[in-house]
Amino acid sequence: MKRILFVILAAFLILSIFATGCKGYRISLAPIHDVEIWADNSSTPQYFMDVVSGEPNSCFKFDSYSVTRAGNTVRVEIINIEYLGGSCAEIYSYVDHTIPLGSDFAPGVNYTVEVNDVTETFVA
């Protein structure tokens, strides 16, 4: 009898978790807090970008980033995924990223890096 009662209670608990859980998701650009561009000391310098992005509450999580380049402009998108329909703790968190930009930068040339809504420039 106790075992049957335990199984029934466990089933209700599992169903209640699914009933109040995630009802889908959406993606959005992550808020950007800091961008720093740097090069290593190799004979052909490799360029990197350290970025701090935000997760506005516990329903947001870092999802991915993409890097594209057109001429002297490098565009980086950092994407968050937001899970919908559940309870979210109002805790703002930060995510650190080190993103490789490559080595194809001409010395002495100005470059622009756009990270979501933040723009930085550097001279290779």
C-alpha positions in Angstrom: 0.0 0.0 0.0 2.8 2.4 0.9 4.6 1.6 -2.4 1.4 2.4 -4.4 0.9 5.7 -2.6 4.6 6.6 -3.2 4.3 5.8 -6.9 1.2 8.0 -7.2 2.8 10.9 -5.3 5.9 10.6 -7.5 3.8 10.7 -10.6 1.9 13.8 -9.5 5.3 15.5 -8.7 6.6 14.7 -12.1 3.4 15.9 -13.8 3.5 19.1 -11.9 7.1 19.8 -12.9 6.1 19.4 -16.6 2.9 21.4 -16.2 4.8 24.5 -14.8 7.9 24.0 -16.9 9.2 25.4 -20.1 6.6 26.4 -22.7 9.1 27.1 -25.5 12.0 29.4 -26.1 13.1 32.5 -28.0 16.5 33.7 -29.0 17.8 37.3 -28.6 21.0 39.2 -28.7 22.8 39.2 -25.4 23.5 42.4 -23.5 27.2 43.3 -23.8 29.1 44.7 -20.8 32.7 44.6 -21.8 34.8 44.1 -25.0 38.6 43.8 -25.1 40.6 43.0 -28.3 44.1 41.6 -28.0 46.7 39.7 -30.0 49.1 37.0 -28.9 52.8 37.1 -29.3 53.2 34.7 -32.2 55.1 35.6 -35.4 51.8 36.0 -37.2 49.7 37.5 -34.4 46.4 35.8 -33.7 43.7 38.2 -32.6 41.1 37.5 -29.9 38.3 39.3 -28.2 37.3 38.9 -24.6 33.6 39.7 -24.1 31.4 39.8 -21.1 27.8 39.3 -21.9 24.7 39.2 -19.6 21.9 36.8 -18.7 19.1 39.1 -17.4 17.5 36.3 -15.2 17.7 32.6 -14.7 15.5 31.9 -17.8 18.3 33.3 -20.0 21.3 31.2 -21.0 24.2 31.8 -23.4 23.4 29.9 -26.6 26.1 30.7 -29.2 28.1 33.2 -31.0 29.0 33.9 -34.7 31.8 35.8 -36.3 31.6 37.3 -39.8 33.9 39.7 -41.6 33.4 42.1 -44.5 36.5 44.1 -45.3 37.7 46.0 -42.2 34.6 45.3 -40.2 34.2 42.2 -38.0 30.7 41.5 -36.8 30.1 39.3 -33.7 26.7 38.2 -32.6 26.3 36.7 -29.1 23.0 35.0 -28.7 21.1 34.1 -25.6 18.2 31.6 -25.4 15.3 32.5 -23.1 13.1 29.6 -21.9 9.5 30.7 -21.7 6.7 29.8 -19.3 8.6 28.8 -16.2 9.5 30.6 -13.0 12.6 32.8 -13.3 14.9 33.9 -10.5 15.7 37.5 -10.8 19.4 37.0 -10.7 21.5 38.8 -13.3 24.6 36.8 -14.3 27.6 37.4 -16.5 29.3 35.1 -19.0 32.9 35.5 -20.1 33.9 34.6 -23.7 37.2 34.5 -25.5 36.5 34.6 -29.2 39.2 34.0 -31.8 39.1 36.6 -34.6 41.9 35.0 -36.7 45.2 36.3 -38.0 44.2 37.9 -41.3 44.8 41.5 -40.2 47.2 43.9 -42.0 49.6 45.8 -39.7 48.9 49.5 -39.2 45.3 49.2 -40.5 42.2 50.3 -38.5 39.5 47.7 -38.0 36.0 47.9 -36.5 34.5 45.2 -34.4 30.8 45.2 -33.8 29.5 43.1 -30.9 25.7 43.2 -30.8 25.2 46.9 -29.9 28.8 47.7 -28.9 31.4 48.9 -31.4 35.2 48.9 -30.8 38.1 49.8 -33.0 41.7 48.6 -33.1 44.9 49.0 -35.1 46.5 45.7 -36.1 
